Amino acid sequence: MRMDVKIEGLDRVRRMGTTGPRAMDSEARKAVRNSAAIVRSAAIGKARKFSIGGRFPQSIRYQVRGLTAVIGSLAPTALSIEQGRKPGEVVKFGLILRWIKARGIVRGLFNVQTRALSRKVTTNRRRIGDVNPEELKEAARIVALIRTRGTQPRAFLIPALNDQRDKIERLFKEAVHNAISKIAKAA
């Protein structure tokens, strides 16, 4: 999804000499950076609701380049979480196996029905041969289920952006007001 903010009359401000464009550019950059931080924070809050004990919410980042901010997740499964998986879609067995090991599903640490984590699973634990046949069976079962049923989308970025639209518009209105104030003081 893309959100563009257009400021009317920006051409006239740019023609006002050197102060106008610098002031507008400076204030607009602040508004872009602050709005990206607000959307990232909201997306983390939404992702925490369905991410149990995982690092997924903290994988959400933003990058600002000029007057453009890109917000997204660095997690390899972020797109499939946001959009869901359709029946028949191929799922990487290794990702599911790693998820099962990290959550301790087979060892009874995580209850899928109640979504409760009974205790923290550490990755420092050594395992004999690092292969647990029950984990392999469970991973194969989950992969087969996802192929037949798919998964529901768990949107976190687009709803976060939609929820924060008013704040973003307010930030840009303040940026325009601050830039015009700076231009008026310089004139």
N, C-alpha and C positions, 0 to 999 in steps of 0.2 A: 504494500500500500504506500502511497506517496501523498504527502501533504505539502502543498505549495502555498506560500504566503506572498501576496503581491501588494506592494505599497504604491498607491496611486500618487502621482505627482513627483515621483523620485527623479525624473528627468530634469525637472525645474530645480530641484535641490542640487543636483550635480552641476548645473550651470552657474551656481552661485560662487564660483571661485574654488579655492583650495579647502576652505573650512567646511563647506557643506558636505562634500563627498566623504571627507575623513570622519566627520562627526557621525554621519549616517552609517558609514561602514562599521565604525567602532561600536556603535550602539546595536546595530543589527547583529554583529558577531556575538555580542553578549547575550542577546535574546535567543539566538540559535543555540548557543552552548547551554544556557539555562533551560530552554525548552527540552533539549535532548536529555538533560539530567532529570528533569521532571518525568518524562515519558519512561526513561529507564527505571526510575524508582517505582513507578506505577506497574510496569511490566514485571519487575521482581516480586512485587506484592501479589500479583495475579498468579505468577508461576509457583510461588510458595504454597498456594492452596492445593495444588495437585502433585507437587514434588515432595516426597516424604524422605527426609533425611539425606537428600541428595545435594549435589553441588550445582545442579542445573540453574537455579535462579541467579547464582553468582556468575554464570557464564554470559549473562546478558550485558553487552557493552555498547558504547556509542563512540563514534569518531566524528570529529568536526573538521571539515575541509572548507575553508572560506566561509561561505554563507549556506553550506549544506551540511546536514548532520545525517549520519547513517546509524541506525539503531538495529541491533540484531544479537543473536546468540552464537557463541563459538562452539556450542555443543554439536556433535555430528548428527544427533537425532532431533535437532531443534525444528527443522522443517516438518518432519513427520509428526511431531508433537503439535505444532501450530495448525497443520492442515489435516492431520489424521492420515490413516492408511486405508486405501480401498481394498476390498477383497481381491485376492489374487496377486497383490503386490509382494514383491520379494523382500524379505527381511533378513538382515545379516545375522547369522546364527551367533557369531562372536559377540555382537553387541548385547543380545539377549542373555547369553551365558554370563557375560561380565556383569550385567544388571542383577542376575540371580545370585551370583557370588557376592556382590557388594551388599545386597539387601539381606542376605541370609535366609532366603525364602525356604529352601529345602531344609535348612537346619532349624526351622521353627522360630526364627527371630522376628520375622515379618509375616503378619497375617494379611493375606490379600483381601479377604472378605471385609474385615473391619478397618483395614488400612492402618493398623497399629504396629509400631516398632517397639518390641519388648525391651531391647537393649541395643546399644550402639555396636555396629559391626566395624571392626578395624581391618584395614587391608594388610596390616603387618603380620597377621596370623599365618604361620607356616602350615602347609597342608602336606600330607603324605602323597607324593606323586603329583600333587596339584590337580588331580582328576577325581572328581566325585561322580560316580555313575548316576546317582539320583539327580544331581544338578544337570547332567547331560540330558537325561530323560525329560526333566522339567523344561529345559530350554527347547528341546525338540517339540514338546507338546505346545508350548507357547507360540513358537514359530508357526506350527501348523494351524493353531487357532487364529493367529493374525492373518494368515493366508486365506483362510476360509471366511472369516468374519470381518477382517479389517479392524481399525481402531477409530474411536471417536476423536474428533479434533478437540484440542485443549488450547484454544486461542488465548494468547497472552499479550502479544504485541499490538495487534489491531484494536482490541478493546481498551488497552491502556492509552493508546493515542486518542481514541474517541472520547474517553473519560476526561482527558486533560486538554481538550480543544479550547475550552474557555480560558484556562490559565495561559495557554500558548498565545491566544489572541490578545490577552491582557498584556503579556510580556512584550509583544511587538508594538502594541499601541503605546506602551510606556517608552519603548525604544525610540519610536518616531517623535514622541513628545520631548524626550531628553535631547535628541539630536537637533530638533528645531530650537529648543531653548539655548543650546550651545551656539548654534548659528546666529541666533538673535543677539546673544551677548557679544559675539565676535564682530558683528556688523556695526 
